[in-house]
């Protein structure tokens, strides 16, 4: 656990830009990665990351140095992301991706690893990654949060509990439920893509027959 | 985004009890050391069936895919812009800046040396002597300009006095929120069915025309206060954080209700701004605004000018038509500036006000084209009521 020097913390509390920067700047990529996976697109992630950092700067006086700064900042970032999801959920007209419409994921192919027992080859940027990203977007924000902290941020259960203010038992059960939900979402997405693919083949066959 | 909760009645985990599912996930979570999966393979053997083992492998593959996703780096300048935003909206000042303002004081902050430019200010008297020729020419030019202004003002004042009909007395009333609200008492003829000029509104809301040359309607409306007790914010930088609390309102005055209607209808059909800064969602009910803190009192009284060629005509007195719309706006100073610019371009007078409570926007449906929908390209937005007082029938 890395805690900042008392001197740097004191200066940060006094509003010293340089001291605040020395605490926050090394964490920026992690803040952005968290936001990126919590909201699913780069533009919103950049905006949310800025919001999170603004909140951290304004609230730096509440960081007492007893925990790692990165844990505190992760908590601020995650709270920002979850607030964003809450406010977004309250508004009407949120885009709902239809499970039966594979066109909602036009560039996502059928990966080999979706079915139980399927391959575990990880193809960065490929169909498998797209499926996992799409699956992640379908999860409830609190499920998404634990998976992002566990797999993207690679935090242990204790750190996840500290970041989300949850007891250890809740962290474990929530991760378990989130993994199941993600797997189910991926399987459904694959099934939808298969249906779309079959439909496209059938349509093409009918067109060919008509042409002949 | 569809958010799902597994019920395990169908899908890959169908028919498995909670304990088995937990065991599967637990096995999938088994840590591997330096790419060595032997611990995982060993844990797999604890599962009872091939199906469970296959599920554990699939869940582990999902983990691997998540960990391998590329997230990109934080945008360049993120910290600097966040620092600026935090400082701007807090009104806080960097302690180094304060230190630099204190003459002779040395900032007592340890750290690397900070370069600083000290500006030498030449005493005014010395500057006057050194540049007396330039100052002399400047003074002469100013004198000529001031004389010209005085002549123009004198001619207009005499003209106004000659044109003013008898029986009209103007007074200035201050309504407490900084607006100089012109009030009028007049001995209007008895057949004026609009009632006395001062009868229609609360204190401080009375406005009437100077019954001489008709002024542009918008300039009359500019003196109509929304309400003394509704706080104003001066800049978009102050307004942006308030927008996120749901208490910000745009108050605009228009010289023509017809123009107001057509502009807002046009705005409801599009998303404005290069970055899709805002879109108008629909009409907002006044009830919601009252609950948010818009005082429930009668609308301001407006005196309209009559026909130019009928000097003796009684000027009709009308009430400003108040309408309200709901926009979805990105909570940034730039987006608020875009809102203001768009309305000002249409000839409206615009200012930002702060209500005591957030406005309830839930009653306004999203527009058919999806005002807050990702499909339009709009990003995160906050609801922003736009209250417009318009002069009717023009």
HADDOCK unambig.tbl for C-alpha pairs under 7 A between the chains (distance, minus, plus):
assign (segid A and resid 15 and name CA) (segid B and resid 94 and name CA) 6.49 0.50 0.50
assign (segid A and resid 15 and name CA) (segid B and resid 95 and name CA) 6.62 0.50 0.50
assign (segid A and resid 16 and name CA) (segid B and resid 94 and name CA) 6.69 0.50 0.50
assign (segid A and resid 16 and name CA) (segid B and resid 95 and name CA) 6.42 0.50 0.50
assign (segid A and resid 17 and name CA) (segid B and resid 94 and name CA) 6.97 0.50 0.50
assign (segid A and resid 25 and name CA) (segid B and resid 79 and name CA) 6.66 0.50 0.50
assign (segid A and resid 28 and name CA) (segid B and resid 74 and name CA) 5.89 0.50 0.50
assign (segid A and resid 29 and name CA) (segid B and resid 73 and name CA) 5.21 0.50 0.50
assign (segid A and resid 29 and name CA) (segid B and resid 74 and name CA) 4.80 0.50 0.50
assign (segid A and resid 32 and name CA) (segid B and resid 73 and name CA) 6.84 0.50 0.50
assign (segid A and resid 32 and name CA) (segid B and resid 74 and name CA) 5.20 0.50 0.50
assign (segid A and resid 33 and name CA) (segid B and resid 71 and name CA) 5.23 0.50 0.50
assign (segid A and resid 36 and name CA) (segid B and resid 71 and name CA) 6.42 0.50 0.50
assign (segid A and resid 44 and name CA) (segid B and resid 379 and name CA) 6.84 0.50 0.50
assign (segid A and resid 46 and name CA) (segid B and resid 75 and name CA) 6.71 0.50 0.50
assign (segid A and resid 50 and name CA) (segid B and resid 78 and name CA) 6.31 0.50 0.50
assign (segid A and resid 50 and name CA) (segid B and resid 82 and name CA) 5.62 0.50 0.50
assign (segid A and resid 53 and name CA) (segid B and resid 82 and name CA) 6.06 0.50 0.50
assign (segid A and resid 54 and name CA) (segid B and resid 82 and name CA) 5.02 0.50 0.50
assign (segid A and resid 54 and name CA) (segid B and resid 83 and name CA) 6.52 0.50 0.50
assign (segid A and resid 54 and name CA) (segid B and resid 85 and name CA) 6.78 0.50 0.50
assign (segid A and resid 54 and name CA) (segid B and resid 86 and name CA) 5.30 0.50 0.50
assign (segid A and resid 57 and name CA) (segid B and resid 86 and name CA) 6.71 0.50 0.50
assign (segid A and resid 58 and name CA) (segid B and resid 86 and name CA) 6.27 0.50 0.50
assign (segid A and resid 92 and name CA) (segid B and resid 366 and name CA) 6.32 0.50 0.50
assign (segid A and resid 93 and name CA) (segid B and resid 366 and name CA) 6.22 0.50 0.50
assign (segid A and resid 93 and name CA) (segid B and resid 370 and name CA) 6.37 0.50 0.50
assign (segid A and resid 93 and name CA) (segid B and resid 372 and name CA) 6.57 0.50 0.50
assign (segid A and resid 93 and name CA) (segid B and resid 373 and name CA) 5.76 0.50 0.50
assign (segid A and resid 94 and name CA) (segid B and resid 373 and name CA) 5.93 0.50 0.50
assign (segid A and resid 95 and name CA) (segid B and resid 1 and name CA) 5.90 0.50 0.50
assign (segid A and resid 95 and name CA) (segid B and resid 373 and name CA) 6.40 0.50 0.50
assign (segid A and resid 95 and name CA) (segid B and resid 374 and name CA) 6.56 0.50 0.50
assign (segid A and resid 96 and name CA) (segid B and resid 1 and name CA) 4.74 0.50 0.50
assign (segid A and resid 96 and name CA) (segid B and resid 2 and name CA) 5.68 0.50 0.50
assign (segid A and resid 97 and name CA) (segid B and resid 1 and name CA) 5.60 0.50 0.50
assign (segid A and resid 97 and name CA) (segid B and resid 2 and name CA) 6.24 0.50 0.50
assign (segid A and resid 113 and name CA) (segid B and resid 58 and name CA) 6.90 0.50 0.50
assign (segid A and resid 114 and name CA) (segid B and resid 58 and name CA) 6.96 0.50 0.50
assign (segid A and resid 116 and name CA) (segid B and resid 54 and name CA) 5.05 0.50 0.50
assign (segid A and resid 116 and name CA) (segid B and resid 55 and name CA) 4.89 0.50 0.50
assign (segid A and resid 116 and name CA) (segid B and resid 58 and name CA) 5.36 0.50 0.50
assign (segid A and resid 117 and name CA) (segid B and resid 54 and name CA) 3.92 0.50 0.50
assign (segid A and resid 117 and name CA) (segid B and resid 55 and name CA) 6.20 0.50 0.50
assign (segid A and resid 117 and name CA) (segid B and resid 57 and name CA) 6.20 0.50 0.50
assign (segid A and resid 117 and name CA) (segid B and resid 58 and name CA) 5.93 0.50 0.50
assign (segid A and resid 118 and name CA) (segid B and resid 58 and name CA) 6.47 0.50 0.50
assign (segid A and resid 120 and name CA) (segid B and resid 58 and name CA) 6.88 0.50 0.50
assign (segid A and resid 120 and name CA) (segid B and resid 61 and name CA) 4.70 0.50 0.50
assign (segid A and resid 122 and name CA) (segid B and resid 64 and name CA) 6.62 0.50 0.50
assign (segid A and resid 122 and name CA) (segid B and resid 65 and name CA) 5.40 0.50 0.50
assign (segid A and resid 124 and name CA) (segid B and resid 68 and name CA) 6.29 0.50 0.50
assign (segid A and resid 124 and name CA) (segid B and resid 69 and name CA) 6.18 0.50 0.50
assign (segid A and resid 129 and name CA) (segid B and resid 65 and name CA) 5.96 0.50 0.50
assign (segid A and resid 129 and name CA) (segid B and resid 69 and name CA) 6.64 0.50 0.50
assign (segid A and resid 132 and name CA) (segid B and resid 62 and name CA) 6.80 0.50 0.50
assign (segid A and resid 132 and name CA) (segid B and resid 65 and name CA) 6.76 0.50 0.50
assign (segid A and resid 132 and name CA) (segid B and resid 66 and name CA) 6.77 0.50 0.50
assign (segid A and resid 137 and name CA) (segid B and resid 1 and name CA) 6.45 0.50 0.50
assign (segid A and resid 138 and name CA) (segid B and resid 1 and name CA) 5.68 0.50 0.50
assign (segid A and resid 138 and name CA) (segid B and resid 2 and name CA) 4.96 0.50 0.50
assign (segid A and resid 138 and name CA) (segid B and resid 3 and name CA) 4.73 0.50 0.50
assign (segid A and resid 138 and name CA) (segid B and resid 4 and name CA) 6.34 0.50 0.50
assign (segid A and resid 139 and name CA) (segid B and resid 3 and name CA) 4.77 0.50 0.50
assign (segid A and resid 139 and name CA) (segid B and resid 4 and name CA) 5.63 0.50 0.50
assign (segid A and resid 140 and name CA) (segid B and resid 3 and name CA) 4.89 0.50 0.50
assign (segid A and resid 140 and name CA) (segid B and resid 4 and name CA) 6.40 0.50 0.50
assign (segid A and resid 151 and name CA) (segid B and resid 63 and name CA) 6.45 0.50 0.50
assign (segid A and resid 151 and name CA) (segid B and resid 66 and name CA) 6.13 0.50 0.50
assign (segid A and resid 151 and name CA) (segid B and resid 67 and name CA) 5.21 0.50 0.50
assign (segid A and resid 152 and name CA) (segid B and resid 66 and name CA) 6.55 0.50 0.50
assign (segid A and resid 152 and name CA) (segid B and resid 67 and name CA) 5.30 0.50 0.50
assign (segid A and resid 176 and name CA) (segid B and resid 22 and name CA) 6.31 0.50 0.50
assign (segid A and resid 176 and name CA) (segid B and resid 25 and name CA) 5.90 0.50 0.50
assign (segid A and resid 179 and name CA) (segid B and resid 59 and name CA) 6.73 0.50 0.50
assign (segid A and resid 181 and name CA) (segid B and resid 4 and name CA) 6.84 0.50 0.50
assign (segid A and resid 181 and name CA) (segid B and resid 5 and name CA) 6.22 0.50 0.50
assign (segid A and resid 181 and name CA) (segid B and resid 6 and name CA) 5.51 0.50 0.50
assign (segid A and resid 183 and name CA) (segid B and resid 59 and name CA) 6.45 0.50 0.50
assign (segid A and resid 184 and name CA) (segid B and resid 11 and name CA) 6.05 0.50 0.50
assign (segid A and resid 184 and name CA) (segid B and resid 12 and name CA) 6.36 0.50 0.50
